[in-house]
Amino acid sequence: MEILEHVTVPMSDGCNLSAKLWIPSDARQKPVPAILEYIPYRKRDFKALRDALIYNYFAEEGYAGVRVDIRGSGESEGILRDEYLQQELDDGLEVLRWIASQPWCDGNIGMMGISWGGFNGLQIAALQPPELKAVITVASSDNRYSDDVHYMGGNLLSDNLSWASTMFAYNTCPPDPELVGEKWREMWLERLEGSGLWLKKWLEHQRFDDYWKHGSVCMDYEAIRCPVYAISGWTDGYSNTVFRLLENLTAPVKGLIGAWGHKYPHYSELGDNIDFPREAVRWWDRWLKGVRNGIDEEPALRVWMQDTVSPISPTRPGRWVAESGYPTGNVEQKKYYLKHGLLDIDDRVPDFMPELTIQSPLSVGLFAGKWCSYAADTDLPSDQREEDGGALVFDTPPLPEDVEILGMPELEIRLSSNKPVAMLAARICDVAPNGRSTRVTYGVLNLTHRESDEHPTELEPGQVYNIYMPLNYIAQRFPAGHQIRLSLSTSYWPLVWPPPEPVRLTIYPADSQITLPTRLSSEGDTGLRDLGFPRLQALRPSTVLRPEVKEWEVVHNLRTNKVTLHVINNDAKTRLDDINWTTEKNVEEKYIYRNNNYDTLRGEVTGERRFERDDWSVYTKTRTILTSTKTHFIIRATLDAYEGDVRIYSKTWDEMVKRDLL
């Protein structure tokens, strides 16, 4: 194949984007379909080893691979000012037209991506460019507000801070002088000055307004007319989208969910990774080459039915199951009623059932893990007994037989609050006979958003409300002898930023229930096609100069009563030997409170990026701190950039954003 490291793609406004191409050797004589991945994560270095594996394979299978750095990232000119802007989508349309016009492309293009690339693949598909014939979207969302890193159930996620800080650091990175020449410094300084503080933008939109509706394909599912393969994992933050796309798209759609986290499925660390590149080629063969290989005739939904497991296990045992579509007639909605600390399918209400109250300490959530799991072995939820001391707990009796669920649990609960702004967190756990408790799924709801994310309203203290609350979709087997637990709490820090002040909720169990989507046995689970095992081998010479470091530590200082969740997420320091290019990426996060005092909440993220070649080096450091009062969020941020030992740029931010029923 022919590999072109830096090809400029001209935009109509004069900006040049940078692309890396993998072209089959005979494609200029016999044009082939192309696969586009269009993301800001730097094809030159941070994604170089991953890209080499996937796109070499695609080229061997008769596809041209095209990796494009979004405007303002990698070696592309311009400034990246936010995610999924109209400028990004318009550029994407121009990139598609450029690819289709190349002599090595037959005019048929697929878009593929995980996370950002999964998002904009759907968004660009909704614009219906004629060149785009199919999409594979991995770990993405159809709703940018309620099912992304920003807001969940109307609550601010700590991943909003974490992700804003990640992009804060990415936007400080320079292009490689070896590719762009002397203008590298000018491009770098333009990025340092112009990218801005994304966290402030996101905090200024605390409701589902036009800002979030832009790029949310849920606003018009029918606009997507090309086939879509939607993929996610149960420990990822984006598995809900697969079900909604299956339910709402009118174009051909297929869904796959494994146990993996926020990674391509051939990189899973949980033991069920698959030969994803081969699976992708089967999809491309069907929709870009017209090969009748049967992939569109297989069950539309295939998921990993997770088995019971210790919460500290590094694996997720289970088996593959399939449904012809979703919703499916193979699931029965079974109601469990809240009684005296019990979940019971018997709906007979006792003669007297007292009201229950709960005011959780901020410690509930310290063992919740990350909203969107990356590291898998460090950021997954731990034993939930650590959480349940500050929660209301309802258990079934030991199950007389196995119970399997597939779909979205739904909580209907009657409650009142002593404050106008309050939140509720609900967890479903698998409780083993020895007492260990493994979180299966969960949901959170800002109760001011009980009727609408677009038009929230205060609670009237003391007034009783009937609340509907969906939990995340899941597939799970509860074995006979185990118990199903529902836990309710008024905080879930730091996964969710708490309300302005402590809240006490009164729960009325006689009028409350949870519905579990109970799956019946299915003959369709037998004889499923083998998804294979990853076979790709490293193709680029590289040297690890320092191994990765991943830590997830909770510290409670009993003298000062300071509680800290400390996260270290440092990638390996790696040299790409063929271009003598060394990269280093380090991230440290801290989430802190003192004395259970809501005014002491603090999130802090520090990011470092370093690039080296011979005696040339560039180093950037970003730091973002988020705190809050009863009325405002407070952001303090710093950016320092060094060329060699000389600091060539420094900037600080000190911002306040008013809380909006949050």
N, C-alpha and C positions, 0 to 999 in steps of 0.2 A: 504494500500500500504506500501511498504518498502522504506524508504528514507535513502540514504547513503550520508553523508555530505562531505566526503573527500575520494575519491577513486583515486589511482594513475594509470595513463595510461602511460606505458613505451614506450619511443621512441627508435628507433634503435641506436641513438647516445648516449644513456645512460641518457638523460634528462627525467624527469618524469613530466607529466602534471597532473593537478588536475581536477577531475570531481565530480559533484554532481548528484546523480541518484534518480529518482522516478520510482519504479518498481511495477507494479500491483502485488497483493499478490499471484496470481497463475501463474505468468509468468515463474517461474522456472520449472513448470510442463507443461505449455502450452505457449511456447515462443510467443512474440508479436513483432510488429514493433517498431522501436525506432525513436524519434525525437531529433536531435542534434542542439544545439545552441552553437556557438564557437566564443567567443568574449573576449575582454580584460577588461570588465567593472565589474569584481569582483562579482562572484556568492555568496561570503560569506556575503557581506554587501550592496553595493550600488544597486545591482539588486535583493537582496534577497526577498523582499516583492513582487516585480513584478513576479519573478520566481515562488514563492509559489502559486500564483493565477493560472498561466498558466499551470504549469507542474503537479500540483495536478489534475487539470481538465483533462489534457491529460491522466494521469494514470487511472483516473476513467473511461475514454472512451476506455481503453485497449491499451494504448501506453506507452512505457518506455520513460521517459524524461531524456535527458543527457545534462547537462550544463558544458561546458569545458572552463576553463580559458586558454587563449592563452599563449604560452611560455613567461615567464617573467612578467605575471600578476597574481593577486590573489595569490593562493597557488601553482601555477605552477612554476617549476624551470626555470632557464635561464634568458635571457635578451630580452626585446622587443625593437628592434632597429628601427623599422619603420612599417608602415602599409602595409599589403598584400605582404610581402616578399615571395620569393619562399620557404623559410624555413617554414613559416606559412602554406602555401598550402600543402607542403609535410607532415608536422605534421598532417594536417587535413585528409589527405589520410590514415595515420596510425591510427588515431582515428576511422575513419570509419571501418577499418579492425578489430580493437580491439572490437568495439561495435558488429559487425556482428559475432564475435567469442564467445560472451558471451552466457551462457546457457539460459538467459532470453530473447534473441533476436532471431527472426525468420529469420534474414538476410536482411530484408527490412528496409531501413532507409530513413527518410526525413530530410532535413536541413531547418531551419527556422531562420530568424534574421531580425532585423531592423538596418539600417545603416551599421555598420561594418559587422555584421552577415548576412545582406542582400547582401553585396558585396561579401564576401568570399563564400557564398552559390552559387552564380553564377559562381565565379571563379573556385571553386572545381568541380561544375557540368561540366564545360568546359573540365576538365581533364578526365571525363567519368569513374569515379570509379564504378565498377559493383554493389557495395552495395547501392549507392545513387539512389533512385527510383523517387524522386520528391523534389521540392524546393518551399518554400514560401519566396519571397524576398520583404521586406518592406523598403521603403525609401532608395533605393540603386541606383547605376548608372552602366551603361555599358561602360562609358567613364570616366576614372579617371582624365583626364585633364580638359575637357571642361564642364563637368557636375557633378562636385564635389565641395568641399569647397575651391578649390585651385585657379583655373583660369576660368573665364566666358567670352566667346567671346575674349579670349586672354588677358583679364585684370586680374590683381591681386585682389582677393576678400579679404576684411578684415576678413572674416571667415577663411582664411588661417592662419592669425595670431591667431585668437580666438581659432581655433581648435588645432593648434600646441601647444598653451599654455595649453589647456585642457589636451592633452596627456602628456605634460611636467609634469603636476601635477599628473596625474594618475600614471606615471612611477616612482614617488617617494614613492608610497604607499607600506607598508610592508605586508608580509603574516601574517596571524593570528598565533601567537605562540601556541595557543591551538590546532591547527591542524598540524603544521609542526614541533613543538618542538623547541629544542635549536638552530637549524640551521636558525631560522627566521632572526637573525641579520646578518648573513653572506649573506643570500639571499637578504636582504634589501640593504646592502652596495653594493653588486654587481649591483643591479638595479640603485642605485644612481649614481654610477660611469660610468656605461656602456650604458645607454639608449640614451644619446646624445641630441643634439639640432635639433629636426626635422625641425623646421622652416628654418634653413640654408639649409638643404637638398632640401626642396621644392623650395626655392628661387633660388637654383642653376640650376633648370630645368624650365625655363620660356617659353619653347616651348614644343610642343607635340612630345617629343622624346621617346627613348626606355624605359626610366624610367617610363613614364606614360602609354606607350603601354602595358607594363607588367601588367596583371590584368585587362585590359580593354577588356571585352568580345566582344565589338563591332569589334575587329580586326578579329574575326571569330565566327559569330553567330551560324553557323552550328555545331560547336563543342559541343554545348549544346543539348543533346539528350533526357534528361528526362523532364517531364512536369514541367512548371514553372507558379506559381501564383504571379504576380507582383502587388504590392499595394503601393499607396502613397496618399498624400493629397495636396490640392491646396495651402495651406500655408506652406507646406514642400518645401525643395529645390530640390526634386528629382522626381517630377511628369513627367518630359519629358521622363524618362526612360521607363515608362509603355507603352507609345505609340511606342517607337522604338522597344521594345521587341515584341510587338504585330505585328509590321510590318516585323520584320526580323527573328524571331525564326522559325525554321521548326518543332520543337517539339511542343506538345500541350501547349498552353499558354492562360492565362486568366488574365485580367486586372481589377483593382478596384481602383477608386480615389474618396476620400471624401473631405470634407472641412478641415479636421484636419491638424495639423502640424507634426513635427518630433517626432511622438509618435505612439505606437501601436494603432489601430483604436478604441479599447475599452477604451482608455484614452483621447479621444478628449474633448477639452474644448469649442468647437464651436457649440455644440448642435446636431450633426448628428452622434455621436458615435454609433458603432454597436457591436453586439455580435461576436467579432472577434474570440475568441477561438472556438466557435461553427462552424464558417465558416471555420476555419483551419481544424477542425476534418472532415468536409465534404470532403475537399480536400485530407486529408490523407486517409480517408476511400476509396475514389475512386482509388487512385494510390498506396497505400501501402497494402490495404486489398482486393482490387478488387471488392468493392461494387458498383454496378451500380445505383448510387443515382442521376444521371442526372446533376451533377455539370458541367461536360464537354460538356453537350448539351445545356446549357444556353447561352445567349449572351456572346461573348468573352470579351466585354468591357462594364463596368458599371461605370458611373461617376455621381457625384453630380453636377447638373446644378445649378450654383449659381444664386440667385436672387439679385436684387438691394438692397443695404444696406448702411447705414451710415458708413463712414470710422472709426468711433469711436465705432461701435457696437461690443459687445463681441460675437455675434453669426453670423452664415453664413446661412441664410435661403436659401431654394431651393427645388429641388426634384431630385429623381433618374431617370436617363435616360439610355438607353442601345443601343448598336450597335452590329451587328453580328461579327464585326471585325474592324480593322483599317489598312489602310484607309477605309473609308466608302463612299458608293455612296449617302449617305443621307446628305452630306455636299457639298455646292456649294461655290466655291472660288469667292468672290465678291470684286471687286476692288474699292477703294476709292481714289480719286485724290486730291493732295495737291494744293490748290489755294490760294486766298488772305485771309489767316487765316482760311480757311474752308477745311473740308473733304467733298467731293461730289462724288456721284456715277455717275454723268454726266461727261463724259470724254471730253466734248467740252472745249478746252483751250481758255481763253480770248485772245483778240488781243495782250494784253501786260501783262506780269506777271513778276514783278521785282524779282531780286535776293534778298535773305534774309540772314542776318548774325546773328550768335549767339556766344557769349563768356560768358559762365555761371559762376557765382560766385561759390565758394566751398560750399556754403550753400545748393545748390541743391543736395538733397540726405539725409539731416539730418532727414527728416521725411519719409524715405524709409523703415524703419524697417530693419529686419535682413534677410540675404539671405536665411537662413534656420531657420524658426520660431520654437522655443521651448515653450516659455512661453505663447504664443497666446494672452493674454490680454495686454502684454506690448510691444512686439517686432514686431507687425504688422504695415504696413504703415498707416500713419495718413492722414488727409485731404490734398489732393494733391494741393490745392490752395497755400499751404505753399511753394511748389516747383516751381510752374509755373511762378512766377515772374522772374526767371532766365532761362526760357526756351522759345522756339518757340512753339506756341500752335495753333493747327488746330482743329476746332470743326465742326461736322455735324450740319445742322439745327435740330431743335427738330424732333425726329423720328415720322413719321406718324403711325407706327405700331411697335409691339414688334420685336426685332432682337435677335436671339440666335446664339452664336458662339460656335464651338467645334473643337478644333485643334490648329494649330500653325499659328498665324498671321505672315505675311512676309512683310518686308519693303524693297522697292526698291527706292533708293534715289541717286540723282546726287549732288555731292558736291565737294568742294575743301577746302584745309587747308592752313593756313599760317605757320604751323610747320610740321616737318617730322614725329613726333609721336603725335597722337591725338586719342581721343576716342569719341564715340557717344552713348548716352543713349536715348532710346525711351520707352515711357510709353503709354499705352492705359487706359483711365479712363472712368468711368460712371459718367456723370455730371447730377445731379438732377435739377429740375426746380428752386430750391432755391439756386443753385450754388455750393452745396457741390460736391466734386470730390473724387471718390473712385478708387484707382488703381485696375485695373483688371488684367493686365499682363504687362511685360516689357522685354526689352532685352538690352544688352550692347555689344559694339564691339570696340576692339582696332583696329583702321583702318589700322595699319601695318599688321594685320592678315586678311585683306579683302579677300585674296585668299587662305591662308593656315595658320593653326596653327603650322605646322611643319616648314615652311619656310617663315616667315614674311619678309616684305620689307618696307623700309621707304617710306613715301609719298614725292612726289616732291611738295614743296610749290607752290601754284597757279595752279597746274594741276588739271583738272576736272576728277573725277572718278565716275563711276556707281557702287554703293555699294549695295550688297544684305545683309540683316540682319534679321535673324529669331528672333522672340520673343518666350517667354515660352508658351507652350501649355496651354490651358485654356478652361473651359466651363462656359459661362456667358450669362444671359438674360439681355438685355437692354430694359426697358419698353418704350412704346409709350410716347412721350412727353419729354423723356430724350435725352441727346446728347452723342455721342461718341467723345472722345477727344484723339488726338495724340499730345504728348509733346516731344520735342527734346531738349537735353542739351548736353553740352560738359564736364560735370562732374557729378558724382553721388556718392560723398563722404558722409560717409565713407564705404558704401557698396562696392564700387570699389575704389582702390587706383588710384589717378589721374595720368595723364602723367607727364613727367618731368617739364613742364612749361605750363602756360596758353595757350589755343589754341582758335583761332577764325575760325569757319567754315562758309563757304558760301554755302547756300542751293539753289538749282535751282528747285523750286516747279513745274514748267511746265513739268519737266521730272521725277517727283517723285510720288510714289503711295504706298499705303498699301493695302494688300489683307487680308480680314477677312474670315475665314472659317465659313460660315453661314449655320447653321443647319436647315434642313427642318423638318416639323412635322413628327412624327413617331408613328405608332400604337404599335410598340414594347415597348413603355414606359409604357403601361398599363399592369397590372397583373404581375409585377415583384415580384419575391420572396422576402418576408420580411427578412431583414438581422438581425432583432432582436435588442435587447437592452442588454447591459452588465448585467450579472446576478451574476458575481463572487463576493465573499465576502472575506474579509481579513481572512487569515488562520494562520498567525503567530502573536503572541502577541508582540506589540511594543509600545513604549512611545515616543511622540514628546516632546522633552525638550526645543525646541525653534522653532517657526514657520518659514516657508520659507519667504524670502524677495525678491521681484522682483520689480525693478525700471528701468525706461527708461526716462532719463531727458536730455533736451537740454538747455544749459545755454550760453547766449551771454552777456559777460561783456562789456558794452558799453564804459567804461572808457579805458580799455586795448585793446578792440577789440579782445579779446580771446573768441573763440567759442569751447564749449566742449559738446560732447555727452557722458553722464555718464550712465553706465549700471551696475546694481547690480543684480546678479543672485545667491542668496544663498539658497541652499536647506534646508529643515528642519533638525535640529539636532535631530537625532533619536537613540533610544536605542532598539536593538533587545533583548527583555526581556528574551527569552529562553536561550540565550547564553551570556547575560550580556555584550553586545558589542555595544559601542556607536560610531557613525560616525558623522563627521561634514564636509561639503563641501561648501566653499565660493568662489565666483568669482566676481571680479570687473574689468570692462573694461572702458577705457577712450580713446576717439578719439578727437584730438585737432588740431586747426590751429589758426593762428593770422594774422590779417590784409589781409586776402585773399592771403597770401603768401605761395606758394607751398613748399618752403624750410622749413616751420614751421610745416608741417604735422607730426603727432605723434600718434601712437597707443600704448597703454599700457594695459597689462592684468596681473592681480595678482590673483594667485590661492592659496588656503589654504586647507589642508587636515588634519584632526585630528582623531585619533583612541584611545579609552579608554576602560579599563576594570579594575574595582577596583582602585588600586593605580598605575597601569601601564598606560602610555600614550605615544603616538608618534605624532609628529606634523611636517608638512612640509610646506614650503612657497616657491612658485615660482613667479618670476616676469620677464616679457618679454617686451621689448620696441623696437618698430620698427619705424625708421625715414628714411628719404631719402634726397638725393641731386639730382641734375640733372643727375648724372652719376652712383650713387650707392644707394643700400639699406644698412642701418646700423642697426645691431642687438646688443642689450645689454641685457643680461639675468643673473639672479642670482638664486641660489638654496640653501636653508638652511634647514637642517633636525635636529630635536631635539628628544632626548629620555628623557622624563621628562622635566626638565629645562635645560638640558645640550645640547648644540649644538654639534652634533657628526659629521656633514659633512657640508661643504660649498664649493661652486664652482661658478665662474663667467665666462661669455663669452663676448667677444667684437669682433664682426665679421663684415665684409663688403662683399657684393655681388654686382657685377657689373650689372647694368640694361641692359637688352637685348631687345631694342625696346619696352620698357614697362614703 
